[in-house]
Amino acid sequence: MSRTDLRSGRSRRSLFSRLAGLALVLLAAAAMPLCAAAAGKPTIGIIGSGQVGGTLGTLWAKAGYKVMFSSRHPEELKDLAASAGPNASTGTVAEAIAQGEVILLAVPYKAEPDIARQYGAQLKGKILIDADNAYPFRDGAIANEARAAGVARYSARAFPGTRFVRAFNSINASTLSGGGGGGTVTAVYSYTDEEAGRVAAELIRAAGCVPQRGSDL
């Protein structure tokens, strides 16, 4: 082989090496926004994993959010988590609060005072999304008290120190169970903290709904 052929071979190998290096750089650059987007999604703890909590948690898990379903009996939520996919897990209420940057409260309204007493200190500083409705026939006197004061304001006072949001209470979860609202379901929401309101609007969209700002709290 001539010296010219050797130099030509080395040049081609050098060119291929540079091109391969450039390709790796471009692939890494393309992946960075995806990684950043995934890293930027808050972890969500679900307190109450019935129809409302189970449906919303599943939609968020499928949209790429890490979700922990919780109840007093987390072992009963394994099938729910499995159906929600690899982003979902189960735990106790305390574990869900500890893991979650955002907490969805989806329990019968009469359970709110006990949750506030047991976990109020742990919830401070968290974005707390309250999806509960107050029904006198089910929840008793507290429902009448909350309705008289305004349910959103009543609940916000029950959880001082949280970044409180009232949302999803106006939506029947069965309309979302088929895979989300499809961009046709309006979700009214109110909040006490601007950043919490922004996150809530993001989660409303992730559930396939359209956020609509409600009255101030």
PyMOL commands that set and color helices and strands:
alter all, ss='L'
color gray80, all
select helices_A, chain A and resi 3-39+51-62+74-84+93-99+109-123+136-139+141-149+151-158+173-175+194-206
alter helices_A, ss='H'
color red, helices_A
select strands_A, chain A and resi 44-47+67-70+88-91+102-105+127-130+163-167+185-191+209-213
alter strands_A, ss='S'
color yellow, strands_A
deselect
rebuild
show_as cartoon
